[in-house]
Amino acid sequence: MKRALSYAARDHTSRHRPVTATRFVPTIRAILGQAGEPPGRIEKVDVMRAGRPTSRREFVKQTALTAGAASLAASGATAAQPSPDADAVLAKLLEGNARFIKGQPSLMSRRRPSDFAALAEGQAPTAIIVACADSRVAPELIFDQGVGDLFVVRVAGNVVSGAGPIVTGSVEYAVAELGTRLILVLGHSKCGAVKAAIQHIEADDALPGSIHDLVHLLKPAVLDAKGQPGDKLDNTIRANVRRCVGQLRAEGPILAETVKSGGLKVVGGVYDLATGKVEILD
């Protein structure tokens, strides 16, 4: 059975115009709501076929094709309304972090109920932040961003590999459906999840419930940092961020292929709880 793909060029009259589709294979849109389309992104992606997908492999392959088409459409955006590239987005995040450190936020006017209501029909985040679930780590505040600017995925220890489809699926959704071009994996100082992993892996004991599974997911980073000079916890936090970055870059086919084509950048950083500064890792 053949698929018929139709791609319509986007009308640039509205930044948050929702996507329309006759029949959409990726069902995550039905769960998370209609996605707004920023300049240069696909307005319509209709995936038609006579029957249901025959396998998960076919489903993933089709979604990857959709992501690739979105990347091509973004490259053809008009000069008047270019789609922001990953480097420019990262620079803006760091500028926002500098304002946060100084205690001079500039986007408070974009956090009112009316600003949330304005985005009720769609979203167009410029960056995906994979951060720790720690209550002290709030990406929108750390980077001085307003409602709709960031697509945030938070899980203890900012783990990616082995965490199941929830983390990677959420990231893939933002890349394939929203056209977001930057992923920032954000670790932080004094991370309790990483600290627990170090302690219990060294003691070779077991923790109750799913905490044991979480610690196991952090074990590769603990081993990577073992024997390194300097602070053990800090080294492990950085090793964990680097591992997560590598895993997302290789996660395929949606993420890996989009990275390979130049349509997606994945970087890592560490947020210092004491100073408020975000350091981007090499």
N, C-alpha and C positions, 0 to 999 in steps of 0.2 A: 504494500500500500504506500502510495506516495504522499508526501507532505507538500502543502502549498504554502509558501511563505510570502507575505505581502508586507512591504515596508513603505510607510508614507512619510514624506518629509514633514518636519514640524513647522507649524505656524508660529512665528516668533512674537506674537502679540501678547502672550502671557507667560510668565516664568513658571507658574504653577498649574498649567493646564493639565488635567488628568488624562491618563492613557485610556484609550478605548480599544476593545478587542472583541471580535465576534465570538471566538472560542479560544481560551488561553490554557495551554498545557500546564505551565507552572502554577499550581494551585495555591501557592503561598500568597499570591495577590488577594485571593478571596479571604484569606485569614487576616492579613495585615492591612488591607484597604487599598484603594486605588493610588497609584504613584503619580505624583506630579512630575512633569518633564521640564528641566531647565533647557536653555538654548542649546541647540546642536544635538539634542538627544532624540531618540525615536519616539514619534507620537503614537504609532500604531504598529503592533506586531501581532498579526493573526496567524495562528498555527492551526491549520485545518487538516483533518484526516478522517477517514471513514469510520475508524474504530478507536478504541482506547490504546495507549502505548503498550507495546507487547513486553517491554522489559525496562528495568531501571536504567540499563546502559543506554537504551534509545532515548529515554527521557533526559538524562544528563547530557547526551550528545546534542539534542535539540536545543536545550537551554544554553549550551556553550555557543551554538551557532547564533542564537539571539544576542548573546553578549558581544560576539564579534561584530555583528551588524551594528549594534549600538556604538561600538568604538569607531567604525567607519563613518557613521553618520555624524559623530562628534567632530571628526576631522574636517567635515565639510561645513561647519558652522560659519555664519557670516562674521565678517570682521567687526561689525557693530556690536555683536553679542557673542563673543567667544566663550566656549566652555573652559572653565579654569583648569589649568594643568596641575599635576600633582605637586610640582615644586612651588608653584605660586600659592597653592592651598596650604602647604606646609609652612611657608614663610608667614602667611597670615595667622596661622595657629601660634607660631612662636611670637609674633607681634602681640597677639592677644595674651599670651602667657606673660610677656613683659609688663603689660598693663595690670594683669592680675597681681604680679609681684609688688608693683608700686601702689596697689590699692586704688587704681584709677580705671575702673571698668567703664566701657563706652557703650555698652549694648543694653543697659537696663531698660530702655524704652521698648525693647523688643522682647520683653518677657511679661507683658501684660496679657490678661485674658483675651483681649481683642486681637493680639498678635497670634495667639494660638488658634483663635477662631478663623483667622485669615488663611490658615493652612489646613483647614478641615477637609478640603477636597484633594489634597495631594502634598507631597514632600519632595524636596530636591537637595538632600544633604551633600555637602562638598567633601566630607571626610568620614571614614569609618574608624571608630576608636574601639579597640579591643582592650578593655581595662579590667583591673581587679574589682571585685565586689566590695572591697573595703569601704566603709562609710566615709572615710576621709578623702576619698578619691572621686571627685565630681568633675568629669571632663568639660562640661559646659562652663563651669566656673573657672577651672584651671586655665582654659584657653579663651576666656571672655567671649563666648559665642552665644548667639541668641537661639530662640526656638527654631527648629528646622535646619540648623546648620550642621549638626553632627548626628551620625547614625551610630549609637553607642551599644556595644555588646559587653556586658560585665559578668565575670565569673571569677570565683576565688582563685588567686594565683595567675590570673589572665591566661589560663591554660587553653591550648588549642587541640593538639594531637591527643586522641583518645577520649576527648570530652563528648564524643557523639556528634550527631548531625545538627544539634541545636546551635552550636557556636559557628561551625563552618557554614551551615545552611543559612544562618542569618547574614553572615558576611557575603556569601554568594548572592543572596537576594539583593543586597544593596549594590553589588557590582553589576549583576545581570539585569536587574529590573529598574534600578534608579540611576545607573550609569556613574556611580561614584568612582573616582580615579585614585584615591589615596587611602591606604590602610595604615594606621599607626597602632602598633602594639605598645601599650603603656604599662610598664611595671612601676613599682614605687618603693621607696626606702621603707625599711622596717616591716616588710610584708609578712603578716602573720602566717599565711599559708606556706610560704617558702621556709620560714623559720621552723614551723612544725615539721615540714618534710625533712629538713636537715637533722633535727633532733631525733625523730623516730626512725629514720633510715640508719643513722649512726648507732642507735640503740637496738636496732633490729627487732622492734616490738610492733604490735598491732594496735590500731586505733579502732574505735567502735564505728559501726555503720558505714556510710559512704565516705566518711572522712579518710578511711584507709585507702579507698580507691583514688581520692584526690591526691593524697601524698604519693601514691605510686606513680601518678602521672607526672609529678615533679621530680622523680628520682633521676632521670637522665641529666637534668640541669645540675642536680646535687653532685653527680659523678663528674660532670664537665668541670665544675669549679674546684673539685677536690685537689688539694696540694698547691693551689695558686697562692701567690703572695698577696697580702692584704686582708681585708675583712671578709670572712667566709660568707656571711649573709649577703653582703653587697655583691660579691662575686657571683653568688648563686642566682640572685635576682637578675643580674645582667645576662648570665648564661641562659636563664629561662626565657628572657625576652628575645635573645638572639635565636634560640631554638624555635620559638613561636613564629618569628619572622620567616625563618627558613621553611617551616612547615606550610605557612600560608602561601609562600611563593611557589611551592611545589604542589599545592593542592589542586587537583585537576578534575575535569578539564577546564572548568570555568575560570578559576583564578590563575592557574599555571599558564594557560593559553593567552589570557589577557595581559599578564605580565610579560610574556614572551613577545607579544605584538606591540608592546610599548604603551598600552592603554591603561596600565595599572602600576602603581608604585607601592611597595610594602616596606615600611621602615619601623624601627623600634626606638623607644625612648624610656627614660626612667624619671619619675616625678619625685622630687625631694620634699618630704612632708614638712621639714623644718624651714626651708627657704622658699618653697613654692615653685622652684625652677624646674623646668623640664629639659633634660639633656638628651639630645638625639644621639644614639649610638652609631658608631661606624659600621 
